[in-house]
């Protein structure tokens, strides 16, 4: 296939065909916007985009949108971008927030899901649990500024709610603190990450975590690689282990 001739040696024709038809769900089109473009260019051509949020000016430092997209629905604008890249791909768009009411229908028919939802409710954890019930692999991507983090939840694996410490909700900070603690425990401390955590916690008022475009694209590449490994049955780490890449 002419479109993917430069994938040769890295991806076999048989593998290219497998990833082409693997149905991927992008739950959340913030960081998911970068991931969606990366996996499409790799050859994943069966993608569903789900998000009810609109593009804001503050998104443009790291998400896959342009100034003219501001105030427009992320899922719709991302759909337009992806179909401009590959008009033959099967791109579906659901411009709605994921809720308890629509979650089951949103997940139906997918093999791998990206959980890039905001941790401001219990929906991300519910998302994982229903994916497990349906045999869907889940990728959790995190933008760490100069580095990227991806955790993988297998259908029969451990879920992130073990980190909640009996609290109702999980948030990004708890996940990042877990990674920093885990790394230090195994004598591989990430001082840069610990410094950012300390600075973030010391801010005078609650704010969204700091994020950079660099990590958005690092994470996108990491997710593409993990998806490829899942589909082709190559090794990858699953939670409580994780994939961490920094520059």
C-alpha positions in Angstrom: 0.0 0.0 0.0 1.6 3.3 -1.2 0.4 5.2 1.9 2.5 3.1 4.2 5.6 2.2 2.1 7.9 4.1 4.5 6.6 1.9 7.4 8.5 -1.0 5.8 11.0 -3.0 7.9 9.4 -1.6 11.1 5.9 -3.0 10.3 5.3 -6.0 8.1 2.4 -6.1 5.5 0.6 -8.6 7.6 0.9 -6.4 10.7 -0.1 -3.3 8.7 -3.3 -5.1 7.8 -4.0 -6.1 11.4 -3.7 -2.6 12.8 -5.7 -1.1 9.9 -8.8 -3.0 11.0 -8.3 -2.9 14.8 -11.1 -0.7 16.2 -9.7 2.0 18.5 -11.7 4.3 20.8 -10.2 7.7 21.8 -12.1 8.7 25.0 -11.2 12.4 25.4 -9.9 14.5 22.5 -7.5 16.7 24.5 -4.3 14.6 24.7 -6.3 12.2 22.6 -6.0 14.6 19.7 -2.3 14.0 19.4 -2.6 10.3 19.9 -5.3 10.0 17.2 -3.2 11.6 14.6 -0.1 9.5 15.4 -1.9 6.2 15.3 -3.7 7.2 12.1 -0.4 8.0 10.4 0.9 4.6 11.6 -1.9 2.8 10.0 -4.8 2.5 12.5 -7.7 3.4 10.2 -10.7 2.4 12.4 -11.0 5.1 15.0 -13.8 6.5 17.1 -13.5 10.0 18.7 -15.6 10.8 21.8 -15.6 14.2 23.5 -18.2 16.9 24.2 -15.7 19.6 25.1 -14.8 22.7 23.0 -11.3 24.0 22.1 -10.0 26.8 24.3 -7.0 29.1 23.8 -5.1 27.4 26.7 -5.3 24.1 24.8 -3.2 25.3 21.9 0.1 25.0 23.8 -0.1 21.2 23.6 -3.2 19.8 21.9 -3.6 19.1 18.2 -5.7 22.2 17.3 -5.3 25.6 15.7 -6.5 29.1 16.5 -9.5 28.8 14.2 -10.7 25.8 16.1 -11.3 27.8 19.3 -14.9 27.5 20.6 -15.6 24.6 18.3 -16.1 21.0 19.4 -12.9 19.1 19.7 -14.3 15.9 18.4 -15.6 17.6 15.2 -12.4 19.5 14.5 -10.3 16.5 15.1 -12.5 14.5 12.8 -11.9 17.1 10.1 -8.1 16.9 10.6 -8.0 13.2 10.5 -10.1 12.8 7.4 -7.9 15.4 5.7 -4.9 13.2 6.4 -6.6 10.0 5.3 -10.1 10.4 3.7 -10.3 6.6 3.3 -10.1 5.9 7.0 -13.1 4.9 9.0 -13.3 7.8 11.5 -16.4 8.0 13.7 -17.2 10.9 15.9 -19.4 11.2 19.0 -19.4 14.8 20.1 -20.6 14.1 23.6 -19.2 13.8 27.0 -19.0 10.2 28.3 -21.5 9.5 31.0 -22.9 6.5 32.9 -25.8 6.5 30.5 -23.9 6.4 27.2 -20.7 4.6 28.3 -21.8 1.1 27.4 -22.9 2.0 23.9 -19.7 4.1 23.3 -17.5 1.2 24.2 -19.3 -1.4 22.1 -17.3 -2.9 19.3 -13.8 -1.6 20.2 -10.6 -3.6 21.0 -8.4 -0.9 22.5 -9.5 2.3 24.2 -7.6 5.4 25.2 -8.8 6.8 28.6 -7.8 10.4 28.2 -10.8 11.7 30.3 -10.5 14.4 32.9 -10.3 13.0 36.4 -13.1 15.2 37.8 -15.6 12.4 38.4 -15.7 8.6 38.8 -16.2 8.2 35.0 -12.6 7.3 34.2 -12.6 4.4 36.7 -16.0 3.3 35.5 -14.7 3.5 31.9 -11.9 1.1 32.8 -14.1 -1.4 34.6 -16.6 -1.6 31.8 -13.8 -2.0 29.3 -12.5 -4.9 31.3 -16.0 -6.5 31.3 -16.0 -6.2 27.5 -12.4 -7.5 27.0 -11.1 -4.1 25.9 -7.5 -3.0 26.6 -7.2 0.5 28.1 -4.3 2.9 27.7 -4.0 5.8 30.2 -1.7 8.6 28.8 -0.2 11.4 30.9 1.6 14.6 29.8 4.6 15.1 32.1 6.0 18.2 30.3 9.4 16.9 29.1 8.3 13.3 29.4 5.4 10.9 28.8 3.7 8.3 30.9 1.4 5.5 29.7 -0.2 2.8 31.8 -2.0 -0.2 30.3 -5.0 -1.9 31.9 -5.6 -5.5 30.7 -9.1 -7.0 30.6 -8.0 -9.3 33.4 -5.5 -7.0 35.1 -5.2 -4.6 38.0 -7.0 -1.3 37.8 -6.0 2.2 38.8 -8.5 2.4 41.6 -6.0 0.6 43.9 -4.4 4.1 44.1 -7.4 5.8 45.5 -6.7 4.8 49.1 -10.4 4.4 49.8 -11.2 7.8 48.4 -14.0 8.3 45.9 -12.0 9.6 43.0 -8.6 9.2 41.4 -6.6 12.2 40.0 -3.6 12.7 37.8 -1.4 13.8 40.8 -1.9 10.5 42.6 -0.8 8.6 39.5 2.3 10.7 39.0 3.2 10.4 42.7 2.8 6.7 42.4 5.3 6.6 39.4 7.8 8.7 41.3 7.5 6.5 44.4 7.8 3.3 42.4 10.9 4.6 40.6 12.6 5.6 43.8 11.7 2.2 45.4 13.5 0.4 42.6 16.6 2.6 42.9 15.8 4.6 39.8 14.6 7.9 41.1 13.2 10.5 38.7 14.4 13.7 40.4 13.0 16.0 37.7 9.6 14.5 38.2 9.7 14.8 42.0 10.8 18.4 41.6 7.8 19.2 39.4 5.4 17.4 41.8 6.8 19.5 44.7 6.5 22.8 42.8 3.0 21.9 41.7 1.8 21.1 45.2 3.4 24.4 46.5 1.4 26.6 44.1 -0.7 29.1 45.9 -4.1 28.1 44.5 -5.4 24.9 42.8 -4.6 24.8 39.0 -4.6 22.3 36.2 -1.3 20.4 36.0 1.4 22.1 33.8 1.8 20.3 30.4 3.9 20.9 27.3 3.5 20.0 23.6 6.7 18.0 23.8 5.1 15.4 26.1 1.9 15.3 24.0 3.8 14.0 21.0 6.0 11.7 23.1 2.9 10.2 24.6 1.3 9.9 21.2 4.2 7.9 20.0 4.2 5.7 23.1 0.5 4.9 22.7 1.0 4.1 19.0 3.8 1.7 20.0 1.8 0.0 22.8 -1.2 -0.4 20.5 1.0 -2.0 17.8 2.5 -4.3 20.4 -0.9 -5.3 21.7 -2.3 -6.1 18.2 0.8 -8.0 17.1 1.3 -9.8 20.4 4.6 -8.3 21.2 5.7 -7.5 24.8 4.5 -4.4 26.7 4.1 -3.4 30.3 0.8 -3.5 32.2 -0.2 -1.8 35.4 1.2 -1.7 38.1 4.2 -1.3 35.8 4.2 1.5 33.3 5.9 3.0 30.3 7.9 6.2 31.1 9.9 8.2 28.5 11.6 11.6 29.1 14.2 13.7 27.3 
